Amino acid sequence: MGRIGLALTLACTAGLLAACYPEPVACPAIARATGVSLTVAASYAGDVGSLRLKACQDGSCTEKDLVLQPGSAAVDQGCSPEGVCSATSSPDGTLQGFMELPALSEAPLKATVSGTSISGAALPVRTLTFTPRGDYPFGEQCGRVISAAVVLDAAGLRQG
C-alpha cells in the first residue's frame, strides 16, 4: 500500500471513529425565572379581585401582590399531510400570576394566598406546604429545572 492509500485509510478510520461519539446537543438559551406560579381555576376566577402570595422556603420568605393575567390553553389544529403540525392559544377562563424567588430548591415550600373578591371582601386565606418538582425538560445535558406551581379554587390551594 502506498502513502496515498495509507493516508486515505487513516482519514477514513478517523472519520468513522468521530461518528461513534454523540454530537453535542444544544440547550435552549432561555433565562429560567425561579419562583412560584399560581393559577386561579376558571370556576373561581370570577370571584377574585386581587391576590397576595407569600412563599417560605429554607427559612426565607418572599411576599408580593400578584399581577393576574388571563390564562389560556393550547388548542391542537392538527397536522398537514406533509407532517407540519400547529396549535393556537385560546382563553380558558383562568387567571395566572407569578412571583419570583431569589432561589428555589426541592425543599418543602409553604405558600400562603390571601386576597380580595371583586366586591372588595376578604377571600379566605389558603395555605399549602408542598415540595417543588425537579425535571430535565431539555435533557439531562441541559441541567435540572425546578418548578413550583399552585392552583387556587373555592375549595382551597393545591399543587399544580
C-alpha positions as CSV (number, residue, x, y, z in Angstrom):
1,M,0.0,0.0,0.0
2,G,1.4,3.3,-1.0
3,R,1.5,6.6,1.0
4,I,-1.8,7.8,-0.6
5,G,-3.6,4.5,0.3
6,L,-2.3,4.7,3.9
7,A,-3.4,8.4,4.2
8,L,-6.9,7.5,2.8
9,T,-7.2,4.6,5.2
10,L,-6.2,6.8,8.2
11,A,-8.6,9.6,7.2
12,C,-11.5,7.1,6.8
13,T,-10.7,5.5,10.1
14,A,-10.6,8.9,11.9
15,G,-14.0,9.8,10.3
16,L,-15.6,6.5,11.4
17,L,-14.3,7.0,15.0
18,A,-15.7,10.5,15.2
19,A,-19.1,9.2,14.1
20,C,-19.1,6.9,17.1
21,Y,-19.4,9.8,19.6
22,P,-22.7,11.5,20.1
23,E,-22.8,15.1,18.8
24,P,-23.3,17.8,21.4
25,V,-26.9,18.8,21.9
26,A,-27.7,22.5,22.1
27,C,-29.5,23.6,25.2
28,P,-32.1,26.4,24.9
29,A,-30.6,29.8,25.7
30,I,-33.6,30.9,27.7
31,A,-33.5,32.5,31.1
32,R,-35.0,30.4,33.8
33,A,-37.1,32.5,36.2
34,T,-37.2,30.9,39.6
35,G,-40.4,31.3,41.5
36,V,-44.0,30.2,42.2
37,S,-46.7,30.3,39.5
38,L,-50.3,30.5,40.6
39,T,-53.4,29.6,38.6
40,V,-56.8,30.6,39.7
41,A,-59.2,28.0,38.4
42,A,-61.8,29.2,35.9
43,S,-64.6,28.2,38.3
44,Y,-63.2,30.6,40.9
45,A,-61.6,33.4,38.7
46,G,-64.8,35.4,38.6
47,D,-64.8,35.8,42.4
48,V,-61.1,37.0,42.6
49,G,-60.3,40.7,42.6
50,S,-56.7,40.7,43.8
51,L,-54.3,38.2,45.4
52,R,-51.2,38.3,47.6
53,L,-48.8,35.4,47.7
54,K,-46.2,34.6,50.5
55,A,-43.7,31.8,49.8
56,C,-41.4,30.5,52.5
57,Q,-38.6,28.0,51.9
58,D,-35.4,27.2,53.8
59,G,-36.1,29.9,56.4
60,S,-36.5,32.7,53.8
61,C,-39.8,34.3,52.9
62,T,-40.9,36.4,49.9
63,E,-44.3,38.2,49.7
64,K,-45.9,40.1,46.8
65,D,-49.2,41.3,45.3
66,L,-49.6,39.2,42.2
67,V,-50.4,40.7,38.8
68,L,-53.1,38.4,37.4
69,Q,-53.3,37.8,33.7
70,P,-55.9,35.9,31.7
71,G,-54.9,32.2,31.2
72,S,-55.0,30.2,28.0
73,A,-54.8,26.7,26.8
74,A,-53.2,25.3,23.6
75,V,-55.7,24.1,21.0
76,D,-54.4,21.5,18.6
77,Q,-55.0,22.5,14.9
78,G,-53.9,19.2,13.6
79,C,-51.2,18.2,11.1
80,S,-50.9,18.7,7.4
81,P,-50.2,15.8,5.0
82,E,-46.6,17.0,4.9
83,G,-46.3,16.4,8.7
84,V,-46.4,20.1,9.7
85,C,-48.4,20.4,12.9
86,S,-49.7,23.6,14.6
87,A,-51.6,24.8,17.6
88,T,-53.1,28.1,18.7
89,S,-53.8,29.6,22.1
90,S,-57.3,30.1,23.4
91,P,-58.5,31.8,26.6
92,D,-59.6,29.2,29.2
93,G,-61.1,31.4,31.9
94,T,-58.3,31.0,34.4
95,L,-56.1,33.7,35.9
96,Q,-52.3,33.4,36.0
97,G,-49.8,35.0,38.4
98,F,-46.1,34.5,39.1
99,M,-43.8,35.6,41.9
100,E,-40.0,35.4,41.5
101,L,-38.0,33.9,44.3
102,P,-34.3,34.6,44.9
103,A,-33.7,30.8,44.9
104,L,-35.8,27.7,44.6
105,S,-34.9,24.2,45.7
106,E,-36.7,20.9,46.1
107,A,-37.1,21.5,49.9
108,P,-40.6,21.9,51.2
109,L,-42.2,25.3,50.3
110,K,-45.0,26.9,52.3
111,A,-47.3,29.0,50.1
112,T,-50.0,31.3,51.6
113,V,-52.5,33.1,49.4
114,S,-54.7,35.9,50.6
115,G,-56.8,38.5,48.7
116,T,-60.0,40.2,48.0
117,S,-63.0,39.4,46.0
118,I,-64.3,41.6,43.1
119,S,-66.6,43.3,45.6
120,G,-63.6,44.1,47.9
121,A,-64.5,41.5,50.6
122,A,-61.6,39.4,52.0
123,L,-61.2,36.0,50.5
124,P,-60.3,33.0,52.8
125,V,-56.6,32.7,53.5
126,R,-55.3,29.5,52.0
127,T,-52.0,27.8,52.9
128,L,-50.3,24.8,51.4
129,T,-46.9,23.2,52.1
130,F,-45.6,21.2,49.2
131,T,-42.4,20.1,47.5
132,P,-41.4,21.8,44.2
133,R,-40.7,19.4,41.3
134,G,-37.4,18.9,39.5
135,D,-37.2,17.7,35.9
136,Y,-35.0,17.7,32.9
137,P,-37.3,19.2,30.2
138,F,-34.5,19.7,27.7
139,G,-32.5,16.5,28.6
140,E,-30.0,15.8,31.4
141,Q,-27.2,17.6,29.5
142,C,-29.1,20.9,29.9
143,G,-29.5,20.7,33.7
144,R,-32.3,20.3,36.1
145,V,-35.2,22.7,36.2
146,I,-37.1,23.1,39.5
147,S,-40.7,24.4,39.3
148,A,-43.3,25.4,41.9
149,A,-46.9,25.8,40.9
150,V,-50.2,26.0,42.8
151,V,-53.8,26.2,41.8
152,L,-56.4,28.2,43.8
153,D,-60.1,27.4,43.7
154,A,-63.1,27.7,46.0
155,A,-62.0,24.5,47.9
156,G,-58.5,25.8,48.6
157,L,-55.0,25.6,47.4
158,R,-53.3,22.5,45.8
159,Q,-50.1,21.8,44.0
160,G,-50.3,22.4,40.2
